[in-house]
Amino acid sequence: MTLKAKTNPPFMTGVPELLVLRLLKARAMYGYEIVAELREQSGAVIQAGEGVIYPVLHALEKDGALKASRKAVNGRSRVYYSLTDKGQKRLEGLSQEWSRIAEAVGAMLKGERHEPAF
């Protein structure tokens, strides 16, 4: 069996997806709460706005990785998103892929050659 290498891995475009899934693993959240939590937990290094987060949320919901439910809070209606079983599996896969990529980048930054484990 030959491993086919991805020529354009989605590791940069997949970062918001990975982080959204990780945040929603802890608890259900609405869109702006996710934006604020990304900023807070990253020490303001990651500042993805609603224009990035809402398309990710909608795509993940459409794919079945998230479930949306509308709730009234203080007289306002908010859409809360939560992880589904499919979303949990997707998070696990993306986390493994990101760890592999981060390890390779870290090795290259040290001037080393990355030797992937098989």
C-alpha positions in Angstrom: 0.0 0.0 0.0 1.4 3.4 -1.0 0.7 6.5 1.1 -0.5 9.3 -1.1 0.9 12.6 0.2 -1.4 15.6 0.2 0.1 18.3 -2.0 -2.0 21.0 -0.3 -2.8 20.0 3.2 -5.5 22.2 4.8 -3.4 22.9 7.9 -3.7 26.6 7.7 -7.4 26.8 6.6 -8.2 24.0 9.0 -6.9 25.9 12.1 -10.2 27.7 12.8 -12.1 24.5 12.4 -9.8 22.6 14.7 -10.0 25.4 17.4 -13.8 25.7 17.1 -14.2 22.0 17.6 -11.9 22.0 20.5 -13.7 24.8 22.2 -17.1 23.1 21.7 -15.8 19.9 23.2 -15.9 21.7 26.6 -19.4 23.2 26.3 -22.0 24.5 23.9 -21.3 28.1 22.8 -22.8 30.8 20.5 -20.8 32.4 17.8 -19.5 35.6 19.5 -18.7 33.6 22.6 -16.4 31.4 20.5 -14.7 34.5 19.0 -14.1 35.8 22.5 -13.0 32.5 23.9 -10.4 32.0 21.0 -9.0 35.4 21.8 -8.9 34.8 25.6 -7.5 31.3 25.5 -4.8 32.2 23.0 -3.7 35.3 24.9 -5.0 37.4 22.0 -2.6 35.8 19.6 -5.5 34.3 17.6 -8.2 36.9 16.8 -10.6 35.4 14.4 -13.6 37.5 13.8 -17.2 36.5 13.1 -16.5 36.6 9.4 -14.2 33.6 9.9 -16.0 31.8 12.7 -19.6 31.8 11.4 -18.8 30.2 8.0 -16.9 27.5 9.9 -19.8 26.9 12.2 -22.3 26.7 9.3 -20.1 24.3 7.4 -19.5 22.0 10.4 -23.3 22.0 11.1 -24.1 21.2 7.5 -21.6 18.3 7.7 -23.1 17.0 10.9 -20.1 17.7 13.1 -22.1 20.3 15.1 -25.7 20.6 16.3 -27.3 24.0 16.6 -30.1 25.0 19.0 -31.7 28.3 19.5 -32.0 29.5 23.1 -33.4 32.7 24.6 -31.0 34.5 26.9 -31.8 37.8 28.6 -34.5 38.4 26.0 -32.2 37.7 23.1 -32.3 34.6 20.9 -28.9 33.0 20.4 -27.8 29.9 18.4 -25.7 27.6 20.5 -23.5 25.0 18.8 -22.5 21.7 20.4 -20.3 18.9 19.2 -21.9 15.7 17.8 -20.2 12.3 17.8 -19.1 13.0 14.2 -17.6 16.3 15.4 -15.7 14.5 18.2 -14.2 12.1 15.6 -13.4 15.0 13.4 -11.7 16.8 16.2 -9.6 13.7 17.0 -8.5 13.3 13.4 -7.7 17.0 13.0 -5.8 17.1 16.3 -3.6 14.2 15.3 -2.9 15.8 11.9 -2.1 19.2 13.5 0.2 17.5 16.0 2.1 15.8 13.2 2.4 19.1 11.3 3.5 21.1 14.3 6.1 18.5 15.1 7.5 18.7 11.6 7.5 22.5 11.6 9.2 22.5 15.0 11.9 20.2 13.8 12.5 22.4 10.7 12.7 25.6 12.8 15.5 23.9 14.8 17.3 23.1 11.6 16.5 19.4 12.0 15.0 16.8 9.7 11.6 15.5 10.8 11.4 11.7 10.8 7.8 10.8 10.9 6.8 7.7 12.9 5.1 5.0 11.0 
